[in-house]
């Protein structure tokens, strides 16, 4: 396994997302083994780095640029973007179109598990 597909668990407290190679790896919270996740790093909207995103109260990964929301269990975009390029605000028809694309072209999803002091991305 490439060294880049792991990171220290201490660097991934609940509510955080970090980069591990090609993956955005996050910790959804304190309960159970499914708290860690790994998804491909590029937002389906404008290719923002999702490793710089955040986790909302529902456990979804939120894009740092226009707040598209992703279900980290399926990779599906569950809410479309709130803006385009430098504009941040309502774009109803455009948002629905991008969300439809995000349902079809989902993020790649991998398991992320704790192994000793590390969180490791698995196939």
Secondary structure as UniProt FT lines:
FT   HELIX           3..5
FT   STRAND          6..8
FT   HELIX           9..11
FT   TURN            14..15
FT   STRAND          17..20
FT   TURN            21..22
FT   STRAND          23..27
FT   HELIX           33..35
FT   STRAND          36..40
FT   TURN            44..46
FT   HELIX           50..52
FT   STRAND          54..55
FT   TURN            57..58
FT   STRAND          61..62
FT   TURN            64..66
FT   STRAND          69..70
FT   TURN            72..74
FT   STRAND          77..79
FT   STRAND          83..84
FT   TURN            85..86
FT   STRAND          87..88
FT   HELIX           92..104
FT   STRAND          109..115
FT   TURN            116..117
FT   STRAND          118..122
//
